[in-house]
Amino acid sequence: MDTQPPAGPSAARALWLAVAGLFSLVIALVAGILKSQTGAGLAESALVSGGAFAAAMALCLAVLTAVQGPR
């Protein structure tokens, strides 16, 4: 029998932020790989990856904020 109290909302929020970060990382990796397949250099691929990460993370944070709703 487990005697620990259930995790609070802050723990769940931290897990969702970690999921959003990992999802954004996967999006950035895919964008960088696709850009490098077009013959682009390393710097251009890194810029595209950074932009894809920022856009995906912003979208994830917006969705998480909208789902959370007003307090």
C-alpha positions as CSV (number, residue, x, y, z in Angstrom):
1,M,0.0,0.0,0.0
2,D,1.3,3.4,-1.0
3,T,1.1,6.0,1.8
4,Q,2.3,9.0,-0.3
5,P,-0.2,11.7,-1.1
6,P,-1.1,12.2,-4.8
7,A,1.0,14.6,-6.8
8,G,-0.3,18.2,-6.9
9,P,-1.2,20.3,-9.9
10,S,2.3,21.8,-9.9
11,A,3.8,18.3,-10.5
12,A,1.4,17.6,-13.3
13,R,2.2,21.0,-14.9
14,A,5.9,20.3,-14.7
15,L,5.4,17.0,-16.5
16,W,3.3,18.6,-19.2
17,L,6.0,21.2,-19.7
18,A,8.6,18.4,-20.1
19,V,6.3,16.7,-22.7
20,A,6.0,20.0,-24.6
21,G,9.7,20.5,-24.6
22,L,10.4,17.0,-25.8
23,F,7.8,17.3,-28.5
24,S,9.3,20.6,-29.6
25,L,12.7,19.0,-29.7
26,V,11.4,16.2,-32.0
27,I,9.9,18.8,-34.3
28,A,13.2,20.7,-34.4
29,L,15.2,17.6,-35.2
30,V,12.8,16.7,-38.1
31,A,13.0,20.2,-39.5
32,G,16.8,20.3,-39.3
33,I,17.1,16.9,-41.0
34,L,14.7,17.9,-43.8
35,K,16.5,21.2,-44.3
36,S,19.9,19.4,-44.5
37,Q,18.5,17.0,-47.1
38,T,17.9,20.0,-49.4
39,G,21.7,20.7,-49.5
40,A,21.6,23.5,-47.0
41,G,24.6,24.1,-44.8
42,L,24.9,23.4,-41.1
43,A,24.2,27.0,-40.1
44,E,21.1,27.3,-42.1
45,S,19.8,23.9,-40.8
46,A,20.5,25.1,-37.3
47,L,18.5,28.3,-37.8
48,V,15.6,26.4,-39.2
49,S,15.7,24.0,-36.3
50,G,15.8,26.8,-33.8
51,G,12.8,28.5,-35.4
52,A,10.9,25.2,-35.5
53,F,11.6,24.6,-31.8
54,A,10.5,28.1,-30.9
55,A,7.3,27.9,-32.9
56,A,6.4,24.4,-31.6
57,M,7.1,25.4,-28.0
58,A,5.1,28.6,-28.3
59,L,2.2,26.6,-29.7
60,C,2.4,24.0,-27.0
61,L,2.5,26.6,-24.3
62,A,-0.5,28.4,-25.8
63,V,-2.4,25.1,-25.9
64,L,-1.4,24.2,-22.3
65,T,-2.5,27.7,-21.1
66,A,-5.8,27.4,-23.0
67,V,-6.5,24.0,-21.6
68,Q,-5.7,25.1,-18.0
69,G,-8.4,27.8,-18.2
70,P,-9.0,30.5,-15.7
71,R,-8.1,29.8,-12.1
